[in-house]
């Protein structure tokens, strides 16, 4: 009998999976049948649209993992801080000139000196630095509500890059060559530090970020699938804020994927994650790679925070979204950029369907994503698109 099980172990395991799937369908089938088809369509669309934001958050986590080999547990608070920076420029009719000068000067100088402070001494670099500072000051100082989006985008991008560069320069860079666990603990400490800074600066009250409104300031009308009303037995409604957030998140995702695919940054990040000391030995500028990775991750976090804040509100609960992005990262694969997109969409889909079938509970937030993650990791420990590592001695 033992020999039989050993020889047919793989087939028996898959039979167990199929049996479990059948039991799950028998359990959920009646619950699904109780809902109207219009709710099925609306839940599916809402889940995929929500998953787009999860995918964008997961992409930022994957970038840090590819560069340094660690999970960034501060990503959720970086989202919220980036969202509040955008909000400050968006809601202010006139930005302080001194604040614009300081923010743009410090950010541009840190960008131009990612490798070494001596880079700033070169005449060409100094000229580019001065021109970039002047342009950013002009953009961030534009007065009036008609320029609020330009002002907020310039301020949000600048603040996000400064956040990422400061975190890398003063907390991550000193740990190059140290155990990865030290970096993991550092990201946890950064998250708590950002939490305290946000609460001291903007408070703990939910703040509406009204970016998805008409020029008159009213909310955008909902999209109703009236043409399918008879077929679906009801009207499926799509929230315009979620739809716009999904499109913008997808565009940002595609843009960064193309950036990494057609440049040497992606390969350099992977080499740095494998062995930072060896990467330095072969001529890679690990400091520049890490700085660029953290700046990009902070920018992605800000985009995700702005989109989520526009769809809902800016609140201290937003960092919890990063906890839902972690299953998306592991589901798609730790080093897979395309896996982050698929994982985010799947998590959003599962979350909304769980909320439909089990309303009034927290199963869609606290249970369903992690149960799905456990199932996938049991079948594919490296994720859906992850690479299997083989250690040779």
C-alpha positions in Angstrom: 0.0 0.0 0.0 2.8 2.4 0.9 4.5 1.7 -2.5 1.2 2.4 -4.3 0.8 5.8 -2.6 4.5 6.7 -3.2 4.2 5.8 -7.0 0.9 7.7 -7.4 1.5 10.5 -5.0 1.2 13.3 -7.6 -2.0 12.0 -9.0 -3.5 11.5 -5.5 -2.6 15.0 -4.6 -4.3 16.4 -7.7 -7.4 14.3 -7.0 -7.5 15.8 -3.6 -7.4 19.3 -5.1 -10.2 18.5 -7.5 -12.3 17.0 -4.7 -11.7 20.2 -2.6 -12.8 22.3 -5.6 -16.0 20.3 -6.1 -16.9 20.6 -2.4 -16.2 24.4 -2.6 -18.5 24.7 -5.6 -21.2 22.7 -3.9 -21.0 25.0 -0.9 -20.8 28.3 -2.8 -23.2 27.4 -5.6 -26.4 28.1 -3.7 -25.1 31.4 -2.4 -24.2 32.5 -5.9 -27.6 31.4 -7.2 -29.4 33.6 -4.7 -27.9 36.8 -6.3 -29.1 38.4 -9.4 -26.9 38.3 -12.5 -26.6 42.1 -12.4 -24.9 41.7 -9.0 -22.5 39.1 -10.5 -21.5 41.5 -13.3 -21.2 44.5 -11.0 -19.1 42.6 -8.5 -16.8 41.2 -11.1 -16.2 44.7 -12.7 -15.7 46.3 -9.3 -13.3 43.6 -8.2 -11.2 44.0 -11.4 -11.2 47.8 -11.1 -10.1 47.6 -7.4 -7.5 45.0 -8.3 -5.8 47.5 -10.6 -4.9 49.6 -7.6 -3.7 46.5 -5.8 -1.5 45.7 -8.8 0.0 49.2 -8.7 0.8 48.8 -5.0 2.2 45.3 -5.6 4.5 46.7 -8.3 6.1 49.1 -5.9 6.7 46.3 -3.5 8.2 44.1 -6.3 10.6 46.8 -7.4 12.1 47.1 -3.9 12.3 43.3 -3.6 14.1 43.1 -7.0 16.5 45.8 -5.9 17.3 44.7 -2.4 15.7 41.4 -1.9 13.4 42.5 1.0 9.7 43.3 1.5 9.0 47.0 2.1 6.6 47.0 5.1 6.5 50.8 5.0 4.9 50.9 1.6 1.4 51.5 2.9 2.5 54.6 4.9 4.5 55.8 1.9 1.2 55.7 0.0 -0.6 57.8 2.6 2.2 60.3 2.9 2.4 60.7 -0.9 -1.4 61.2 -1.0 -1.3 63.9 1.7 1.5 65.7 -0.1 -0.5 65.7 -3.3 -3.6 66.9 -1.3 -1.6 69.8 0.2 -0.7 71.1 -3.2 -4.1 70.3 -4.7 -6.1 72.1 -2.0 -3.9 75.1 -1.5 -4.6 78.1 -3.7 -1.1 79.6 -3.3 1.9 77.5 -2.3 4.6 79.2 -0.2 7.5 80.2 -2.4 10.0 79.3 0.3 8.5 75.8 0.6 8.6 75.3 -3.2 12.2 76.4 -3.3 13.3 74.1 -0.4 11.4 71.1 -1.7 12.6 71.4 -5.3 16.2 72.2 -4.4 16.7 69.4 -1.9 15.0 66.8 -4.2 16.9 67.8 -7.4 20.2 67.9 -5.6 19.6 64.4 -4.1 18.6 63.1 -7.5 21.7 64.4 -9.2 24.0 63.1 -6.4 22.6 59.6 -6.1 26.0 58.1 -6.8 28.3 60.7 -5.2 28.2 64.3 -4.0 31.1 65.0 -6.4 28.8 64.6 -9.4 27.4 68.0 -8.6 30.7 69.7 -9.1 30.6 69.0 -12.9 29.5 72.1 -14.8 27.0 70.2 -17.0 25.4 68.5 -13.9 25.2 71.8 -12.1 23.5 73.5 -15.0 20.9 70.7 -15.3 20.3 70.9 -11.6 19.7 74.6 -11.6 17.3 74.4 -14.6 15.3 71.5 -13.0 15.0 73.5 -9.7 13.7 76.6 -11.5 11.1 74.6 -13.5 9.8 72.8 -10.4 9.5 76.0 -8.5 7.5 77.6 -11.3 5.2 74.6 -11.6 4.6 74.3 -7.8 4.0 78.0 -7.4 1.3 78.3 -10.1 -1.6 80.2 -8.4 -5.4 79.6 -8.7 -7.7 76.6 -8.8 -7.4 76.2 -12.5 -3.7 75.1 -12.1 -4.4 72.9 -9.1 -3.7 69.6 -10.9 -0.5 70.8 -12.5 0.6 72.2 -9.1 -0.4 69.0 -7.3 1.3 66.6 -9.8 4.6 68.6 -9.7 4.5 68.7 -5.9 3.4 65.1 -5.5 6.1 63.8 -7.8 8.8 65.9 -6.2 7.7 65.0 -2.7 7.5 61.3 -3.5 11.0 61.2 -5.0 12.4 63.1 -2.0 10.7 60.6 0.3 12.2 57.6 -1.5 15.6 59.1 -1.7 15.7 60.1 1.9 14.6 56.7 3.0 17.3 55.1 0.9 20.1 57.5 1.7 19.8 57.6 5.5 18.3 54.2 6.4 18.9 51.6 3.6 22.3 52.6 2.2 24.1 52.2 5.6 22.8 48.6 5.6 24.3 47.5 2.3 26.1 44.2 2.8 24.3 43.6 6.1 21.8 40.7 6.7 18.5 41.2 4.9 16.6 40.8 8.1 18.2 44.1 9.3 16.6 45.8 6.2 13.2 44.2 6.9 13.3 45.5 10.5 14.3 48.9 9.1 11.3 49.1 6.8 9.1 48.3 9.8 10.7 51.2 11.7 10.3 53.5 8.8 6.6 52.7 8.6 6.1 53.6 12.3 8.1 56.8 11.8 6.0 57.8 8.8 2.8 57.0 10.7 3.8 59.4 13.5 4.8 62.1 11.1 1.5 61.9 9.2 -0.6 62.1 12.4 1.4 65.0 13.7 1.1 66.9 10.4 -2.3 66.1 9.0 -4.1 64.4 12.0 -6.0 61.2 12.0 -9.3 62.4 10.6 -10.4 61.2 7.1 -9.6 63.7 4.4 -11.6 63.8 1.1 -9.4 64.1 -2.0 -11.9 65.4 -4.6 -10.0 64.7 -7.8 -12.8 62.7 -9.5 -15.3 65.6 -9.8 -16.8 67.7 -12.5 -15.4 71.3 -13.2 -18.4 72.6 -11.1 -17.2 70.5 -8.1 -20.0 67.9 -8.2 -19.5 64.1 -8.1 -19.2 62.3 -11.4 -22.4 60.5 -12.4 -22.4 56.7 -12.0 -22.2 54.5 -15.1 -25.3 52.3 -15.5 -25.5 49.3 -17.9 -29.1 50.0 -18.8 -28.9 48.1 -22.1 -28.3 44.8 -20.3 -31.0 45.4 -17.7 -33.4 42.8 -19.1 -30.7 40.2 -19.6 -29.2 40.7 -16.1 -32.4 41.1 -14.2 -31.3 44.5 -12.9 -29.0 47.4 -13.5 -25.2 47.0 -12.9 -23.6 50.2 -11.7 -20.0 51.2 -12.2 -18.4 53.9 -10.0 -16.6 56.4 -12.3 -13.9 57.0 -9.7 -12.9 53.4 -9.7 -12.9 53.2 -13.5 -10.7 56.3 -13.8 -8.4 55.0 -11.1 -8.1 51.6 -12.9 -7.2 53.3 -16.2 -4.6 55.6 -14.6 -3.2 52.7 -12.6 -3.0 50.5 -15.7 -1.2 53.3 -17.7 1.3 53.8 -14.8 1.8 50.1 -14.7 2.5 49.8 -18.4 4.8 52.8 -18.4 7.0 51.4 -15.7 7.0 47.9 -17.2 8.2 49.4 -20.5 10.8 51.4 -18.6 12.2 48.3 -16.9 11.9 46.1 -20.0 13.8 48.4 -22.4 16.5 49.6 -20.0 19.3 48.0 -18.0 17.8 49.0 -14.7 15.8 45.8 -14.2 18.8 43.6 -14.8 21.0 45.7 -12.5 18.3 45.6 -9.8 18.2 41.8 -10.0 21.9 41.5 -9.8 22.0 43.8 -6.8 19.3 41.7 -5.1 21.3 38.5 -5.6 24.5 39.8 -4.0 25.2 43.4 -3.4 28.9 43.0 -2.7 29.4 40.9 -5.9 27.4 43.5 -7.9 29.7 46.2 -6.6 32.8 44.1 -7.5 31.7 43.8 -11.1 31.3 47.5 -11.5 27.5 48.1 -10.8 26.7 51.2 -8.8 24.6 49.6 -6.2 24.0 52.8 -4.4 22.5 54.4 -7.5 20.4 51.3 -8.2 19.0 51.3 -4.7 18.3 55.0 -4.8 16.5 54.8 -8.1 14.5 51.8 -6.9 13.3 53.5 -3.8 12.5 56.7 -5.7 10.4 54.8 -8.2 8.7 52.7 -5.5 7.8 55.9 -3.6 6.4 57.4 -6.8 4.3 54.4 -7.4 3.1 54.5 -3.8 2.1 58.1 -4.2 0.2 57.3 -7.4 -1.6 54.5 -5.6 -2.3 56.7 -2.6 -3.7 59.5 -4.7 -6.0 57.1 -6.7 -7.2 55.3 -3.7 -7.7 58.6 -1.8 -9.7 60.0 -4.8 -11.9 56.9 -4.9 -12.5 56.9 -1.1 -10.7 59.1 1.3 -7.2 59.7 2.8 -7.3 58.0 6.1 -5.0 56.1 8.5 -6.7 52.9 7.3 -5.1 53.2 3.8 -1.9 51.4 4.7 -4.0 48.3 5.3 -4.2 48.1 1.5 -0.6 47.2 1.4 -1.3 44.2 3.5 -3.7 43.1 0.7 -1.0 43.8 -1.8 1.4 41.3 -0.1 -0.8 38.4 -1.1 -1.0 39.8 -4.6 2.9 39.9 -4.7 3.3 36.4 -3.4 0.5 35.1 -5.7 2.1 36.5 -8.8 5.7 35.8 -7.8 8.2 37.8 -5.8 10.2 38.9 -8.8 7.5 39.0 -11.5 6.3 42.4 -12.6 3.5 40.9 -14.8 2.7 38.6 -11.8 2.0 41.7 -9.7 -0.7 42.8 -12.2 -2.3 39.4 -12.3 -2.1 38.9 -8.6 -3.6 42.3 -7.9 -6.6 41.6 -10.3 -7.1 38.2 -8.7 -7.1 39.5 -5.2 -9.5 42.3 -6.0 -11.8 39.9 -7.8 -11.8 37.4 -4.9 -12.3 40.2 -2.3 -15.4 41.6 -4.0 -17.0 38.2 -4.6 -16.4 37.3 -0.9 -18.0 40.5 0.1 -21.0 39.7 -2.1 -21.4 36.1 -0.8 -20.7 36.9 2.9 -22.0 40.5 3.5 -21.7 42.1 6.9 -18.4 40.2 7.7 -14.8 41.0 7.3 -14.0 37.8 5.4 -13.3 39.7 2.2 -10.5 41.6 4.0 -9.2 39.4 6.7 -9.7 35.9 5.3 -10.3 35.4 1.6 -7.1 36.9 0.1 -4.9 34.8 2.5 -6.8 31.6 2.0 -6.3 32.0 -1.7 -2.7 32.8 -1.1 -2.2 29.6 0.9 -3.9 27.5 -1.8 -1.7 28.9 -4.5 1.5 28.6 -2.5 0.8 24.9 -1.7 0.4 24.2 -5.4 3.1 26.6 -6.7 5.4 27.8 -3.9 7.1 30.3 -6.2 3.8 32.0 -7.2 2.0 31.9 -10.5 4.8 33.6 -12.5 7.7 33.3 -10.0 11.1 31.8 -10.9 12.2 28.7 -9.1 15.5 29.1 -7.5 18.1 26.3 -7.4 20.9 26.7 -5.0 24.2 25.0 -6.0 27.1 24.3 -3.7 
